[in-house]
Amino acid sequence: MTTTNPSPTCIRSIEVEPLDIPLFAPFGISGGAQVTANNVLVTIKLADGTRGYGEAAPFAAYNGETQAGALRVLLQAREWLPGRNARAWRALAAEFSRRGGRTCGAAQCAFETALLDALKRRERVPLWRYFGGAGVELETDMTVTTGSPAEAATAARAIVGRGIRSIKMKVGGRHGTAHDLSRIAAVHEVSPEAPLILDGNAGISRTEARELARGIKRLRIVPALLEQWLAKDDLDGMRALGEETGWLVAADESVCSARDAQRVARKRAVQVINIKLMKAGIAVALDIARVARAHRLSLMIGGNIESILAMTVSACFAAGLGGFRFADLDTPLFMAENPFRGGYKLNRAQISVARIAAGHGVTPR
């Protein structure tokens, strides 16, 4: 009697576990703050023993997703994934989405990342090359989260001290525009030449946006980008904001699918789309990038509160595809612990993925 050996890329198992990483300080946006990165680690093992790793980074204040929700969706894959072939990663990603992944973009991202990482580790292909090989470097900004003007100034000094040129600021929320203007002025005083990205995370009304823009002009500041100030469905307001200020406007929460990107482009609501793999996974992100380029919209790469694992995947994605105008891949710098080895190299503001030889190159310690 003969036995048929499974393909080396046949999936033997999937493991799912919480990944809790403390932060140096709370990471606040307009919708709330998080004191610990409550993420999820996914490990997919192939028949030949190759392991691939993925990370889910849900952020309730951003889109309502939670660690518990990501765990629930990912654990269901143990029932149907073993025995399938990782080479069909897109088909498996679509099946995962139908089985619940569409309810949690962070889980979808982790699932696809682990599949691709296992497959490309076995093939000895780095993800940056798989995504196109256009380049291996990006320049990242660093974020000033919500807080007082004094805290904003302190954070800005630390960013400048790291040699990071661009500063991203979280704005909006319950403290109002006067508070935000004081914070923006404090950061500008610390680094008047720094390009400023002002991110509202869909938490600013039209009235507040006009007031904030007027105040910024009184300060004689020209932001590099206004990122998702208004509610995600207020495309008319986003277009008007760009026309009234003359500043670049980016969509983040407004674009979670290729269809969203088409809608934003047709409305001419923005000039930039922020692609986050955590919003709906890698396959959808590739589709969004294709639509954005077809409509000649600029690209930004960002993320949630992610460790070096997920941030490295995003760096490989953006560097490999090429043509990303903005990069916001700084959250590993906010983490008090690093439970991984490998990943992108950071020199001042410059991210490099050149040394990654296979997959995303990150492994648990």
Sequence and secondary structure as in RCSB ss.txt:
>XXXX:A:sequence
MTTTNPSPTCIRSIEVEPLDIPLFAPFGISGGAQVTANNVLVTIKLADGTRGYGEAAPFAAYNGETQAGALRVLL
QAREWLPGRNARAWRALAAEFSRRGGRTCGAAQCAFETALLDALKRRERVPLWRYFGGAGVELETDMTVTTGSPA
EAATAARAIVGRGIRSIKMKVGGRHGTAHDLSRIAAVHEVSPEAPLILDGNAGISRTEARELARGIKRLRIVPAL
LEQWLAKDDLDGMRALGEETGWLVAADESVCSARDAQRVARKRAVQVINIKLMKAGIAVALDIARVARAHRLSLM
IGGNIESILAMTVSACFAAGLGGFRFADLDTPLFMAENPFRGGYKLNRAQISVARIAAGHGVTPR
>XXXX:A:secstr
       TTBEEEEEEEEEEEEEEEEEEETTEEEEEEEEEEEEEEETTS EEEEEE   HHHHS  HHHHHHHHH
GGGGT TTSBGGGHHHHHHHHHHTTGGG HHHHHHHHHHHHHHHHHHHT BHHHHTT S SEEE  EEE SS HH
HHHHHHHHHHHTT   EEEE  STT HHHHHHHHHHHHHH TTS EEEE TT   HHHHHHHHHHHHHTT   SE
EES S TT HHHHHHHHHHH S EEESTT SSHHHHHHHHHHT  SEEEEEHHHH HHHHHHHHHHHHHTT EEE
EE SS  HHHHHHHHHHHHHH  EEEE   GGGGBS   EE   EEETTEEE TT  SBT  EE 
